[in-house]
Amino acid sequence: MTVSPVVIPVLETARFVLRGHTLADFDASAAMWGDPAVTRFIGGRPFTSDEVWARILRYHGHWALLGFGFWAIEDRATGQFIGEVGFADFRRPIEPPFGDTPEMGWSLAAAAHGNGVASEVVAAAAAWGDANFTHDRTVCIIAPENGASIRVAEKSGFGEVRRTDYHGSSTIVFERRRGG
């Protein structure tokens, strides 16, 4: 069987490397997504290993089909996987629908919370989106109780556009205009 490689751009910040996921990231990603401290505002429950595997495959599928997706966040100093950031088209059943507008998301291992990691990597990913998308906006959704992610979104140029319901939970839709 021949596998055609997907070229995923590598982004670098002062402290982190954003790169495509590899098989070697599975255990660290599964540990992150299995941590209730990480998932309390993202689905409200830890993810199983098969759900994490499907997530990693979905990330690569986004890059292959849409030309954008999620990056693994690697600590430049240690080489350690510390989270994920990127863009997706999840086709969420949300009103009004996002259409083909890229949706940004980020998630960090609990040990990386509160250290400015999210602000740094979201800024890098948003700059990549500004340079590469034909869309004039991106969106993200955040649970109203997730004050830390709301602050990251606002610092990165996202502004609240509406409150809605997603899978029975209240959520805030944020929008960022190109160059935001």
N, CA, C and O atoms as a DFTB+ gen file, in Angstrom:
720 C
 N C O
     1  1       0.849      -1.177       0.000
     2  2       0.000       0.000       0.000
     3  2       0.892       1.237       0.000
     4  3       1.857       1.312       0.761
     5  1       0.573       2.192      -0.841
     6  2       1.302       3.449      -0.893
     7  2       0.486       4.530      -0.209
     8  3      -0.702       4.692      -0.486
     9  1       1.118       5.256       0.672
    10  2       0.464       6.335       1.379
    11  2       1.026       7.649       0.850
    12  3       2.240       7.852       0.824
    13  1       0.140       8.526       0.432
    14  2       0.583       9.846      -0.015
    15  2       0.716      10.753       1.194
    16  3      -0.251      10.954       1.928
    17  1       1.898      11.299       1.408
    18  2       2.079      12.152       2.588
    19  2       1.339      13.481       2.424
    20  3       1.215      14.014       1.322
    21  1       0.867      13.981       3.519
    22  2       0.231      15.285       3.564
    23  2       1.258      16.243       4.143
    24  3       1.844      15.973       5.191
    25  1       1.475      17.347       3.472
    26  2       2.425      18.327       3.965
    27  2       1.696      19.262       4.926
    28  3       0.788      19.996       4.536
    29  1       2.108      19.220       6.169
    30  2       1.538      20.085       7.198
    31  2       2.608      21.115       7.545
    32  3       3.723      20.752       7.920
    33  1       2.273      22.394       7.421
    34  2       3.298      23.408       7.706
    35  2       3.748      23.355       9.162
    36  3       2.973      23.005      10.052
    37  1       4.978      23.698       9.387
    38  2       5.527      23.787      10.739
    39  2       5.619      25.264      11.090
    40  3       6.181      26.060      10.338
    41  1       5.059      25.621      12.243
    42  2       5.123      26.995      12.744
    43  2       5.996      27.003      13.988
    44  3       5.976      26.058      14.777
    45  1       6.749      28.056      14.156
    46  2       7.613      28.168      15.336
    47  2       7.353      29.480      16.045
    48  3       7.197      30.527      15.416
    49  1       7.308      29.405      17.367
    50  2       7.227      30.598      18.206
    51  2       8.490      30.607      19.061
    52  3       9.352      29.741      18.910
    53  1       8.597      31.564      19.940
    54  2       9.781      31.642      20.806
    55  2       9.959      30.374      21.639
    56  3      11.087      29.936      21.870
    57  1       8.845      29.780      22.093
    58  2       8.941      28.629      22.995
    59  2       8.418      27.315      22.435
    60  3       8.649      26.259      23.023
    61  1       7.705      27.363      21.290
    62  2       7.005      26.165      20.839
    63  2       7.156      25.917      19.349
    64  3       7.416      26.830      18.565
    65  1       6.985      24.653      18.984
    66  2       6.929      24.249      17.585
    67  2       5.531      23.672      17.367
    68  3       5.099      22.786      18.105
    69  1       4.838      24.168      16.367
    70  2       3.527      23.648      15.974
    71  2       3.765      22.802      14.735
    72  3       4.250      23.299      13.719
    73  1       3.421      21.516      14.822
    74  2       3.733      20.569      13.750
    75  2       2.604      19.564      13.641
    76  3       1.746      19.469      14.519
    77  1       2.621      18.819      12.553
    78  2       1.626      17.771      12.391
    79  2       1.786      16.691      13.453
    80  3       2.890      16.431      13.931
    81  1       0.680      16.073      13.809
    82  2       0.709      14.962      14.763
    83  2       1.416      13.767      14.150
    84  3       1.342      13.537      12.943
    85  1       2.095      13.014      14.989
    86  2       2.713      11.758      14.586
    87  2       2.156      10.641      15.462
    88  3       1.485      10.896      16.462
    89  1       2.440       9.418      15.076
    90  2       2.013       8.280      15.906
    91  2       2.594       8.375      17.307
    92  3       1.969       7.941      18.275
    93  1       3.785       8.941      17.416
    94  2       4.442       9.066      18.721
    95  2       3.694      10.012      19.669
    96  3       3.937       9.987      20.875
    97  1       2.791      10.841      19.141
    98  2       2.021      11.770      19.979
    99  2       0.807      11.119      20.630
   100  3       0.191      11.706      21.519
   101  1       0.459       9.914      20.195
   102  2      -0.797       9.320      20.655
   103  2      -0.882       9.213      22.178
   104  3      -1.881       9.644      22.756
   105  1       0.115       8.663      22.837
   106  2       0.022       8.461      24.287
   107  2      -0.139       9.777      25.041
   108  3      -0.963       9.882      25.949
   109  1       0.654      10.780      24.662
   110  2       0.555      12.080      25.347
   111  2      -0.785      12.747      25.049
   112  3      -1.377      13.365      25.933
   113  1      -1.268      12.628      23.812
   114  2      -2.563      13.195      23.460
   115  2      -3.678      12.476      24.214
   116  3      -4.599      13.120      24.718
   117  1      -3.604      11.152      24.296
   118  2      -4.609      10.383      25.032
   119  2      -4.596      10.755      26.518
   120  3      -5.651      10.841      27.147
   121  1      -3.413      10.974      27.074
   122  2      -3.327      11.388      28.479
   123  2      -3.965      12.763      28.668
   124  3      -4.697      12.987      29.633
   125  1      -3.684      13.683      27.740
   126  2      -4.268      15.024      27.845
   127  2      -5.789      14.955      27.758
   128  3      -6.487      15.499      28.615
   129  1      -6.309      14.280      26.713
   130  2      -7.754      14.221      26.520
   131  2      -8.443      13.340      27.559
   132  3      -9.663      13.413      27.708
   133  1      -7.701      12.524      28.267
   134  2      -8.260      11.700      29.334
   135  2      -8.290      12.398      30.684
   136  3      -8.779      11.833      31.662
   137  1      -7.777      13.608      30.748
   138  2      -7.683      14.367      31.990
   139  2      -8.938      15.228      32.181
   140  3      -9.216      16.105      31.362
   141  1      -9.696      14.983      33.256
   142  2     -10.915      15.777      33.494
   143  2     -10.648      17.281      33.604
   144  3     -11.530      18.081      33.290
   145  1      -9.464      17.676      34.040
   146  2      -9.133      19.106      34.125
   147  2      -9.067      19.739      32.732
   148  3      -9.321      20.933      32.574
   149  1      -8.728      18.938      31.732
   150  2      -8.641      19.431      30.356
   151  2     -10.019      19.441      29.701
   152  3     -10.346      20.370      28.964
   153  1     -10.816      18.431      29.960
   154  2     -12.088      18.265      29.236
   155  2     -13.302      18.855      29.933
   156  3     -14.406      18.772      29.396
   157  1     -13.142      19.442      31.096
   158  2     -14.325      19.931      31.826
   159  2     -15.137      20.939      31.026
   160  3     -16.355      21.012      31.195
   161  1     -14.493      21.722      30.156
   162  2     -15.220      22.676      29.317
   163  2     -15.328      22.208      27.865
   164  3     -15.894      22.911      27.028
   165  1     -14.794      21.031      27.566
   166  2     -14.823      20.489      26.197
   167  2     -15.508      19.127      26.259
   168  3     -14.841      18.094      26.316
   169  1     -16.804      19.128      26.249
   170  2     -17.551      17.878      26.305
   171  2     -17.887      17.411      27.704
   172  3     -18.791      16.597      27.890
   173  1     -17.158      17.925      28.699
   174  2     -17.489      17.646      30.094
   175  2     -17.085      16.286      30.622
   176  3     -17.412      15.940      31.757
   177  1     -16.371      15.502      29.807
   178  2     -15.944      14.181      30.271
   179  2     -14.635      13.815      29.572
   180  3     -14.367      14.284      28.466
   181  1     -13.830      12.985      30.212
   182  2     -12.599      12.533      29.552
   183  2     -12.916      11.734      28.293
   184  3     -13.949      11.069      28.204
   185  1     -12.015      11.810      27.329
   186  2     -12.174      11.077      26.086
   187  2     -11.495       9.718      26.205
   188  3     -10.483       9.584      26.893
   189  1     -12.045       8.721      25.544
   190  2     -11.450       7.386      25.521
   191  2     -10.301       7.357      24.519
   192  3     -10.166       8.254      23.686
   193  1      -9.487       6.332      24.607
   194  2      -8.349       6.240      23.686
   195  2      -8.804       6.117      22.233
   196  3      -8.150       6.656      21.340
   197  1      -9.906       5.420      21.982
   198  2     -10.365       5.321      20.596
   199  2     -10.909       6.655      20.087
   200  3     -10.798       6.947      18.896
   201  1     -11.490       7.465      20.961
   202  2     -11.931       8.799      20.555
   203  2     -10.735       9.698      20.234
   204  3     -10.793      10.506      19.307
   205  1      -9.664       9.557      20.996
   206  2      -8.452      10.338      20.734
   207  2      -7.821       9.891      19.419
   208  3      -7.360      10.723      18.638
   209  1      -7.800       8.596      19.172
   210  2      -7.269       8.088      17.900
   211  2      -8.065       8.674      16.724
   212  3      -7.481       9.115      15.733
   213  1      -9.397       8.675      16.840
   214  2     -10.243       9.235      15.783
   215  2      -9.974      10.731      15.619
   216  3     -10.012      11.250      14.504
   217  1      -9.709      11.404      16.699
   218  2      -9.397      12.832      16.669
   219  2      -8.112      13.076      15.875
   220  3      -8.074      13.965      15.024
   221  1      -7.074      12.309      16.141
   222  2      -5.797      12.464      15.429
   223  2      -5.986      12.171      13.936
   224  3      -5.443      12.886      13.093
   225  1      -6.742      11.137      13.611
   226  2      -7.014      10.835      12.206
   227  2      -7.813      11.970      11.545
   228  3      -7.577      12.320      10.389
   229  1      -8.752      12.530      12.295
   230  2      -9.551      13.657      11.772
   231  2      -8.656      14.864      11.496
   232  3      -8.850      15.567      10.504
   233  1      -7.682      15.107      12.367
   234  2      -6.768      16.236      12.137
   235  2      -6.036      16.070      10.807
   236  3      -5.945      17.011      10.019
   237  1      -5.516      14.867      10.564
   238  2      -4.806      14.623       9.305
   239  2      -5.762      14.702       8.110
   240  3      -5.386      15.175       7.038
   241  1      -6.982      14.243       8.301
   242  2      -7.974      14.348       7.235
   243  2      -8.287      15.786       6.876
   244  3      -8.476      16.106       5.702
   245  1      -8.345      16.649       7.865
   246  2      -8.551      18.071       7.582
   247  2      -7.441      18.614       6.687
   248  3      -7.706      19.293       5.695
   249  1      -6.200      18.309       7.046
   250  2      -5.080      18.805       6.232
   251  2      -5.167      18.247       4.804
   252  3      -4.954      18.974       3.834
   253  1      -5.477      16.967       4.690
   254  2      -5.510      16.332       3.365
   255  2      -6.655      16.859       2.498
   256  3      -6.474      17.076       1.300
   257  1      -7.823      17.065       3.091
   258  2      -9.004      17.451       2.312
   259  2      -9.221      18.960       2.210
   260  3      -9.726      19.452       1.201
   261  1      -8.838      19.689       3.256
   262  2      -9.181      21.109       3.308
   263  2      -7.974      22.046       3.291
   264  3      -8.128      23.249       3.083
   265  1      -6.785      21.508       3.507
   266  2      -5.590      22.351       3.515
   267  2      -5.358      23.081       4.821
   268  3      -4.508      23.968       4.900
   269  1      -6.104      22.715       5.841
   270  2      -5.884      23.246       7.187
   271  2      -6.290      22.188       8.189
   272  3      -6.982      21.230       7.842
   273  1      -5.868      22.355       9.420
   274  2      -6.179      21.385      10.452
   275  2      -5.555      21.788      11.770
   276  3      -5.312      22.967      12.027
   277  1      -5.303      20.802      12.592
   278  2      -4.717      21.046      13.912
   279  2      -3.248      20.659      13.915
   280  3      -2.817      19.745      13.212
   281  1      -2.498      21.386      14.728
   282  2      -1.089      21.083      14.966
   283  2      -0.919      20.512      16.369
   284  3      -1.677      20.843      17.281
   285  1       0.072      19.661      16.528
   286  2       0.545      19.287      17.853
   287  2       1.440      20.422      18.330
   288  3       2.195      20.995      17.545
   289  1       1.356      20.743      19.607
   290  2       2.211      21.779      20.191
   291  2       3.342      21.067      20.920
   292  3       3.106      20.276      21.833
   293  1       4.549      21.352      20.517
   294  2       5.733      20.743      21.113
   295  2       6.539      21.820      21.832
   296  3       6.814      22.879      21.268
   297  1       6.909      21.547      23.062
   298  2       7.775      22.455      23.807
   299  2       9.153      22.427      23.163
   300  3       9.780      21.372      23.071
   301  1       9.617      23.575      22.722
   302  2      10.886      23.659      22.006
   303  2      12.062      23.189      22.879
   304  3      12.996      22.565      22.375
   305  1      12.016      23.486      24.171
   306  2      13.133      23.150      25.059
   307  2      13.199      21.664      25.386
   308  3      14.289      21.102      25.495
   309  1      12.039      21.018      25.544
   310  2      12.020      19.624      26.002
   311  2      11.605      18.625      24.928
   312  3      11.848      17.426      25.068
   313  1      10.977      19.115      23.850
   314  2      10.444      18.216      22.831
   315  2       9.138      17.559      23.243
   316  3       8.619      16.708      22.521
   317  1       8.604      17.942      24.387
   318  2       7.398      17.323      24.941
   319  2       6.129      17.846      24.262
   320  3       5.998      19.043      24.005
   321  1       5.197      16.928      23.975
   322  2       3.858      17.271      23.493
   323  2       3.114      17.930      24.641
   324  3       3.036      17.373      25.736
   325  1       2.557      19.139      24.389
   326  2       1.828      19.818      25.465
   327  2       0.413      20.234      25.074
   328  3      -0.306      20.814      25.887
   329  1       0.003      19.942      23.832
   330  2      -1.350      20.297      23.462
   331  2      -1.561      20.341      21.966
   332  3      -0.751      19.841      21.186
   333  1      -2.679      20.957      21.583
   334  2      -3.091      21.018      20.179
   335  2      -3.747      22.369      19.911
   336  3      -4.431      22.922      20.773
   337  1      -3.532      22.884      18.720
   338  2      -4.146      24.135      18.294
   339  2      -4.364      24.060      16.789
   340  3      -3.585      23.423      16.081
   341  1      -5.404      24.699      16.302
   342  2      -5.583      24.711      14.855
   343  2      -6.984      25.084      14.435
   344  3      -7.741      25.713      15.173
   345  1      -7.302      24.671      13.215
   346  2      -8.564      25.015      12.570
   347  2      -9.251      23.749      12.073
   348  3      -8.600      22.759      11.740
   349  1     -10.579      23.802      12.032
   350  2     -11.336      22.647      11.558
   351  2     -12.643      23.094      10.929
   352  3     -13.079      24.235      11.077
   353  1     -13.240      22.169      10.236
   354  2     -14.616      22.285       9.773
   355  2     -15.325      21.062      10.347
   356  3     -15.366      20.003       9.720
   357  1     -15.882      21.222      11.542
   358  2     -16.510      20.107      12.246
   359  2     -17.948      19.858      11.806
   360  3     -18.563      18.883      12.238
   361  1     -18.495      20.729      10.948
   362  2     -19.887      20.590      10.501
   363  2     -20.832      20.472      11.702
   364  3     -21.725      19.625      11.733
   365  1     -20.611      21.327      12.668
   366  2     -21.393      21.283      13.905
   367  2     -22.870      21.596      13.648
   368  3     -23.196      22.478      12.854
   369  1     -23.756      20.867      14.324
   370  2     -25.176      21.210      14.246
   371  2     -25.468      22.373      15.201
   372  3     -26.016      22.186      16.287
   373  1     -25.087      23.572      14.765
   374  2     -25.218      24.762      15.595
   375  2     -25.965      25.814      14.781
   376  3     -25.803      25.894      13.563
   377  1     -26.774      26.611      15.448
   378  2     -27.566      27.640      14.748
   379  2     -27.093      29.025      15.128
   380  3     -26.878      29.307      16.307
   381  1     -26.928      29.898      14.139
   382  2     -26.862      29.567      12.721
   383  2     -25.576      28.821      12.419
   384  3     -24.589      28.974      13.138
   385  1     -25.572      28.015      11.366
   386  2     -24.390      27.204      11.041
   387  2     -23.197      28.069      10.630
   388  3     -23.364      29.194      10.160
   389  1     -22.000      27.529      10.816
   390  2     -20.774      28.239      10.460
   391  2     -20.485      28.176       8.960
   392  3     -19.648      28.925       8.457
   393  1     -21.174      27.285       8.248
   394  2     -20.867      27.103       6.825
   395  2     -19.447      26.586       6.678
   396  3     -19.037      25.674       7.395
   397  1     -18.695      27.166       5.749
   398  2     -17.320      26.698       5.546
   399  2     -16.298      27.577       6.264
   400  3     -15.103      27.505       5.975
   401  1     -16.762      28.402       7.196
   402  2     -15.854      29.251       7.970
   403  2     -14.969      28.379       8.864
   404  3     -15.490      27.556       9.617
   405  1     -13.645      28.541       8.797
   406  2     -12.775      27.739       9.665
   407  2     -13.041      28.042      11.145
   408  3     -13.184      29.196      11.550
   409  1     -13.101      26.979      11.921
   410  2     -13.304      27.092      13.362
   411  2     -11.984      26.817      14.064
   412  3     -11.370      25.771      13.856
   413  1     -11.555      27.746      14.887
   414  2     -10.300      27.587      15.607
   415  2     -10.556      26.930      16.954
   416  3     -11.600      27.132      17.575
   417  1      -9.578      26.137      17.394
   418  2      -9.670      25.517      18.705
   419  2      -8.284      25.295      19.282
   420  3      -7.288      25.288      18.559
   421  1      -8.234      25.115      20.589
   422  2      -6.977      24.842      21.267
   423  2      -7.264      24.070      22.544
   424  3      -8.314      24.229      23.166
   425  1      -6.316      23.239      22.915
   426  2      -6.403      22.463      24.145
   427  2      -4.989      22.182      24.619
   428  3      -4.113      21.832      23.828
   429  1      -4.778      22.340      25.915
   430  2      -3.445      22.165      26.489
   431  2      -3.477      21.164      27.628
   432  3      -4.458      21.075      28.368
   433  1      -2.392      20.412      27.761
   434  2      -2.228      19.549      28.929
   435  2      -2.295      20.431      30.177
   436  3      -1.850      21.579      30.150
   437  1      -2.841      19.906      31.253
   438  2      -3.052      20.694      32.469
   439  2      -1.765      21.361      32.958
   440  3      -1.810      22.482      33.465
   441  1      -0.633      20.697      32.815
   442  2       0.638      21.273      33.276
   443  2       1.011      22.536      32.511
   444  3       1.822      23.327      32.993
   445  1       0.439      22.741      31.335
   446  2       0.749      23.914      30.512
   447  2      -0.238      25.066      30.730
   448  3      -0.076      26.137      30.145
   449  1      -1.254      24.853      31.562
   450  2      -2.238      25.909      31.803
   451  2      -1.601      27.055      32.590
   452  3      -0.767      26.838      33.469
   453  1      -2.013      28.271      32.256
   454  2      -1.604      29.436      33.039
   455  2      -0.209      29.952      32.787
   456  3       0.284      30.781      33.551
   457  1       0.443      29.485      31.737
   458  2       1.820      29.909      31.454
   459  2       1.942      30.725      30.178
   460  3       3.051      30.905      29.674
   461  1       0.838      31.222      29.641
   462  2       0.872      32.001      28.415
   463  2       1.017      31.171      27.153
   464  3       1.176      31.712      26.059
   465  1       0.962      29.846      27.309
   466  2       1.115      28.958      26.153
   467  2       0.009      29.199      25.137
   468  3       0.278      29.387      23.950
   469  1      -1.229      29.192      25.601
   470  2      -2.358      29.328      24.678
   471  2      -2.275      30.637      23.907
   472  3      -2.476      30.646      22.692
   473  1      -1.986      31.728      24.577
   474  2      -1.908      33.020      23.878
   475  2      -0.841      32.990      22.793
   476  3      -1.048      33.514      21.699
   477  1       0.286      32.386      23.090
   478  2       1.394      32.340      22.132
   479  2       1.064      31.473      20.915
   480  3       1.318      31.876      19.780
   481  1       0.506      30.302      21.144
   482  2       0.253      29.404      20.014
   483  2      -0.995      29.803      19.233
   484  3      -1.045      29.606      18.018
   485  1      -1.996      30.356      19.896
   486  2      -3.185      30.829      19.181
   487  2      -2.798      32.002      18.280
   488  3      -3.275      32.094      17.148
   489  1      -1.947      32.891      18.765
   490  2      -1.489      34.013      17.934
   491  2      -0.751      33.506      16.698
   492  3      -0.946      34.033      15.603
   493  1       0.093      32.491      16.863
   494  2       0.840      31.942      15.721
   495  2      -0.104      31.284      14.716
   496  3       0.032      31.483      13.509
   497  1      -1.053      30.505      15.213
   498  2      -2.001      29.840      14.314
   499  2      -2.889      30.869      13.612
   500  3      -3.154      30.739      12.417
   501  1      -3.349      31.890      14.338
   502  2      -4.194      32.924      13.736
   503  2      -3.436      33.670      12.639
   504  3      -4.008      33.986      11.595
   505  1      -2.160      33.951      12.867
   506  2      -1.345      34.619      11.841
   507  2      -1.227      33.731      10.602
   508  3      -1.281      34.225       9.476
   509  1      -1.065      32.415      10.809
   510  2      -1.022      31.490       9.674
   511  2      -2.353      31.552       8.909
   512  3      -2.365      31.607       7.680
   513  1      -3.476      31.541       9.650
   514  2      -4.783      31.620       9.014
   515  2      -4.943      32.909       8.217
   516  3      -5.467      32.889       7.104
   517  1      -4.499      34.022       8.777
   518  2      -4.593      35.304       8.071
   519  2      -3.846      35.247       6.742
   520  3      -4.296      35.807       5.743
   521  1      -2.719      34.574       6.740
   522  2      -1.886      34.505       5.533
   523  2      -2.365      33.465       4.528
   524  3      -2.010      33.542       3.352
   525  1      -3.166      32.491       4.967
   526  2      -3.489      31.359       4.101
   527  2      -4.961      31.163       3.762
   528  3      -5.267      30.483       2.782
   529  1      -5.872      31.726       4.525
   530  2      -7.299      31.541       4.251
   531  2      -7.810      32.572       3.267
   532  3      -7.343      33.710       3.234
   533  1      -8.777      32.157       2.468
   534  2      -9.485      33.113       1.629
   535  2     -10.679      33.684       2.392
   536  3     -11.250      34.695       1.983
   537  1     -11.056      33.050       3.487
   538  2     -12.156      33.526       4.316
   539  2     -11.734      34.823       5.014
   540  3     -10.558      35.017       5.321
   541  1     -12.688      35.693       5.256
   542  2     -12.359      36.939       5.948
   543  2     -12.552      36.827       7.458
   544  3     -12.324      37.787       8.194
   545  1     -12.978      35.632       7.917
   546  2     -13.181      35.465       9.355
   547  2     -12.944      34.016       9.765
   548  3     -12.989      33.102       8.942
   549  1     -12.694      33.834      11.042
   550  2     -12.677      32.525      11.670
   551  2     -13.583      32.623      12.902
   552  3     -13.887      33.716      13.380
   553  1     -14.001      31.477      13.398
   554  2     -14.857      31.441      14.583
   555  2     -14.267      30.477      15.603
   556  3     -13.400      29.664      15.282
   557  1     -14.745      30.581      16.821
   558  2     -14.455      29.568      17.842
   559  2     -15.633      29.549      18.802
   560  3     -16.365      30.532      18.921
   561  1     -15.810      28.428      19.484
   562  2     -16.851      28.336      20.500
   563  2     -16.190      28.019      21.832
   564  3     -15.245      27.236      21.913
   565  1     -16.720      28.655      22.875
   566  2     -16.147      28.495      24.209
   567  2     -17.284      28.446      25.220
   568  3     -18.247      29.207      25.126
   569  1     -17.163      27.540      26.191
   570  2     -18.138      27.467      27.275
   571  2     -18.065      28.763      28.092
   572  3     -16.971      29.254      28.367
   573  1     -19.209      29.318      28.477
   574  2     -19.208      30.582      29.224
   575  2     -18.397      30.527      30.519
   576  3     -17.909      31.556      30.986
   577  1     -18.252      29.341      31.098
   578  2     -17.513      29.191      32.350
   579  2     -15.993      29.150      32.153
   580  3     -15.241      29.197      33.127
   581  1     -15.545      29.064      30.910
   582  2     -14.115      28.905      30.622
   583  2     -13.460      30.282      30.450
   584  3     -13.115      30.694      29.342
   585  1     -13.303      30.971      31.567
   586  2     -12.759      32.321      31.551
   587  2     -11.370      32.410      30.941
   588  3     -11.061      33.388      30.260
   589  1     -10.527      31.412      31.169
   590  2      -9.163      31.451      30.635
   591  2      -9.177      31.440      29.106
   592  3      -8.458      32.217      28.477
   593  1      -9.981      30.572      28.507
   594  2     -10.039      30.522      27.041
   595  2     -10.718      31.761      26.468
   596  3     -10.355      32.216      25.383
   597  1     -11.684      32.303      27.171
   598  2     -12.310      33.542      26.711
   599  2     -11.271      34.658      26.653
   600  3     -11.235      35.421      25.688
   601  1     -10.420      34.760      27.687
   602  2      -9.369      35.785      27.693
   603  2      -8.382      35.571      26.548
   604  3      -7.952      36.535      25.915
   605  1      -8.017      34.310      26.274
   606  2      -7.113      34.017      25.157
   607  2      -7.759      34.442      23.837
   608  3      -7.117      35.079      23.002
   609  1      -9.026      34.088      23.654
   610  2      -9.733      34.447      22.417
   611  2      -9.763      35.962      22.236
   612  3      -9.452      36.465      21.156
   613  1     -10.130      36.681      23.276
   614  2     -10.217      38.138      23.171
   615  2      -8.846      38.755      22.898
   616  3      -8.732      39.682      22.095
   617  1      -7.811      38.251      23.557
   618  2      -6.444      38.747      23.337
   619  2      -6.006      38.508      21.892
   620  3      -5.198      39.263      21.350
   621  1      -6.543      37.456      21.274
   622  2      -6.178      37.088      19.903
   623  2      -7.060      37.744      18.851
   624  3      -6.933      37.442      17.664
   625  1      -7.957      38.640      19.271
   626  2      -8.782      39.375      18.320
   627  2     -10.174      38.825      18.094
   628  3     -10.909      39.342      17.254
   629  1     -10.555      37.784      18.828
   630  2     -11.918      37.259      18.724
   631  2     -12.858      38.111      19.575
   632  3     -12.491      38.566      20.658
   633  1     -14.061      38.317      19.077
   634  2     -15.085      39.016      19.834
   635  2     -16.348      38.187      19.871
   636  3     -16.656      37.470      18.918
   637  1     -17.080      38.281      20.966
   638  2     -18.333      37.534      21.102
   639  2     -19.344      38.036      20.086
   640  3     -19.546      39.241      19.935
   641  1     -19.987      37.083      19.381
   642  2     -21.031      37.461      18.428
   643  2     -22.407      36.930      18.824
   644  3     -23.425      37.506      18.439
   645  1     -22.447      35.848      19.582
   646  2     -23.743      35.362      20.045
   647  2     -23.554      34.252      21.073
   648  3     -22.488      33.651      21.202
   649  1     -24.627      34.017      21.784
   650  2     -24.688      32.888      22.714
   651  2     -25.718      31.936      22.148
   652  3     -26.767      32.346      21.651
   653  1     -25.400      30.664      22.231
   654  2     -26.279      29.663      21.648
   655  2     -26.174      28.386      22.471
   656  3     -25.555      28.361      23.535
   657  1     -26.782      27.348      21.967
   658  2     -26.773      26.047      22.608
   659  2     -26.070      25.061      21.679
   660  3     -26.319      25.047      20.473
   661  1     -25.204      24.249      22.241
   662  2     -24.554      23.206      21.450
   663  2     -24.583      21.914      22.251
   664  3     -23.993      21.835      23.329
   665  1     -25.266      20.904      21.729
   666  2     -25.442      19.609      22.405
   667  2     -25.959      19.772      23.830
   668  3     -25.498      19.100      24.753
   669  1     -26.917      20.671      23.994
   670  2     -27.561      20.840      25.287
   671  2     -26.807      21.710      26.278
   672  3     -27.237      21.844      27.424
   673  1     -25.704      22.299      25.870
   674  2     -24.934      23.165      26.764
   675  2     -24.829      24.562      26.181
   676  3     -24.737      24.744      24.967
   677  1     -24.846      25.532      27.061
   678  2     -24.685      26.920      26.641
   679  2     -23.269      27.113      26.111
   680  3     -22.312      26.585      26.677
   681  1     -23.138      27.868      25.027
   682  2     -21.823      28.145      24.458
   683  2     -21.818      29.549      23.875
   684  3     -22.856      30.094      23.501
   685  1     -20.628      30.116      23.809
   686  2     -20.464      31.442      23.217
   687  2     -19.742      31.271      21.889
   688  3     -18.730      30.575      21.806
   689  1     -20.266      31.910      20.857
   690  2     -19.615      31.914      19.545
   691  2     -18.821      33.216      19.445
   692  3     -19.355      34.307      19.646
   693  1     -17.537      33.074      19.129
   694  2     -16.654      34.212      18.927
   695  2     -16.262      34.263      17.464
   696  3     -16.231      33.239      16.782
   697  1     -15.964      35.454      16.988
   698  2     -15.552      35.649      15.606
   699  2     -14.307      36.531      15.594
   700  3     -14.166      37.456      16.394
   701  1     -13.420      36.219      14.670
   702  2     -12.205      37.018      14.473
   703  2     -12.115      37.359      12.993
   704  3     -12.154      36.473      12.140
   705  1     -11.995      38.631      12.699
   706  2     -11.808      39.075      11.323
   707  2     -10.330      38.960      10.947
   708  3      -9.454      39.083      11.803
   709  1     -10.065      38.727       9.686
   710  2      -8.690      38.610       9.203
   711  2      -7.885      39.802       9.727
   712  3      -8.312      40.954       9.644
   713  1      -6.703      39.484      10.269
   714  2      -5.824      40.516      10.800
   715  2      -6.246      41.017      12.171
   716  3      -5.662      41.957      12.710
   717  1      -7.295      40.360      12.741
   718  2      -7.882      40.761      14.009
   719  2      -6.927      40.972      15.098
   720  3      -7.327      41.314      16.211
